[in-house]
Amino acid sequence: SIAVAVVFVPIFIRVARGPVLALREVEYVNAAKATGMGPLAIVWRHILPNISNIVIVQLTLSLSWAVLTEASLSYLGLGTPPPSPSLGSMVLESQTLVTIAPWLLVGPGIALVLLIIGLNLLGDGLSDVLDVTREDR
């Protein structure tokens, strides 16, 4: 799970960097600098609230990729150790019993699909709700 997190951190940095660079040139940020506000206070008060919607949406979309990556690694035997539950290891273990008890394979498979689709729909919905450039507001 730490390896998956290490892979996804640069994505968040890349997604947040562009808006931060654009926001540092905005008038209210320059006004905050002119009034003597420190860099940390400017980031906390002006930058973070304006990029939070981008980061939240990216988080939900990256979570679905992280779930799929973890399940894939567990299926290949490279994920969490066997006492820990994982959808990928459940699919792997139930493959041998698919002719006797197919629900053992279908259950984790459906759970994985629903989780990934749910996270993607959540990210899409949040991007619609948090988009400040929408015209229908």
N, C-alpha and C positions, 0 to 999 in steps of 0.2 A: 504494500500500500504506500510505502514511502517512495518507492521507485515511480509509481504512478503519479504521486504528487510532484515529484521532481520534474517529471516530463511536462506537467501542465502549468507550472509556475511561469515559464517564459511566455506562454500564451497570454496570461493575464497581464504581464508586464508590457507586452507588445500592444495589447488592446487598450490599456490605460495610457500608454505613453503619448499617443497622438492627441487625444482630448486634453491631456495635461499641458502639452506644449501649446495648444491653441488657447487654453484658458489663462495661461500666464501672461498673455498679451491683451486680455480684456480690460476695459476701463476700470471696472470696480476692483480688480486685482491691483492695478497700478495705483488706484486711489488708496487702497489699503496699505500699499508700500509707502506712499507719500505721507500717510498719517503716522508712520512709524511702527506699524504692526510687523511683528517678526515673521520669518518664513514659516515656522511651524504653525503659528496661528493662522496664517493665510491658507496654508494647506488644509488645516482642520476646518476652518470656517467657510472658505470659498471654493476650494478645489474639490475636496472629497464629496460634498453634497452634489456637485454638478457632474461627477463621473460615477456616482454610486449606481445609477440606473444601468449604465453600461457594464459595470462589474457584476451586478446582480444577474443580469441576463446572461453574461458570459459564464457565470458560475453554474447556472442551471443547465446550460448546454454542455459545459465541460463535465458536469457530474454524470450525464448520460454516457459520455465517452469513457469516463473513468470506470463506471460500472461495467460497461462492455469490455474494457481492457482487463479489469480484474477477473471477470468471468472467463475471458479467453485464456488468461494466464493460469487460472486455477484448473481449467479444462485440460491444459497442456501439462499440468503437474508442477507449474512454476509459481503458483500463487500461495495462498495461506496454507499452513500445515493442516492435515486432515481433521484434527479435533474441531477446528474452527469451521463454522458453516460458510459455504460459498455456493452460489448458484452454478458456477462452472464445475465445481467438483461434484455437485449433486447430479448434474447432467452426465458427467463422466461415469459416476458410480452406477447410475440407473441404465446405462446403455446395455449392460449385460443382461438385464432383466426385462428388456423391452418387449419380448415375446410373451412373457408371463404376466407382467404388470406394467402396461404402457403408461399408466397414469403417473408412475414414478418419474418418467422422462418428460411427460407433458406438463406436469405441475411446475417444475423449475423453469422450463422453457417459456411457458406462458407468463410466469412471474417476471422473468427477465425482459420479455417483450413489452409487457405492460409498464414495467418500471421505466424502461428507456423511452417509450412513447409518452408516458406521463411527464417525465422530466423535459422532453422536447416541447410538449404542448405547454407546460408551465413556463418555459423560457420564451416561447412565442407569445403567450398571453402577457407575460410581464413586459416584453419589448413593446407590445401595443399599448399597454397601460402607462408605462413609464416614458414613452416617447414624447418629448416636449415639442417636437416640430410638427406634430399632427395638426391638420387644419380643422378638424371637426370638434375642437374643444370649445 
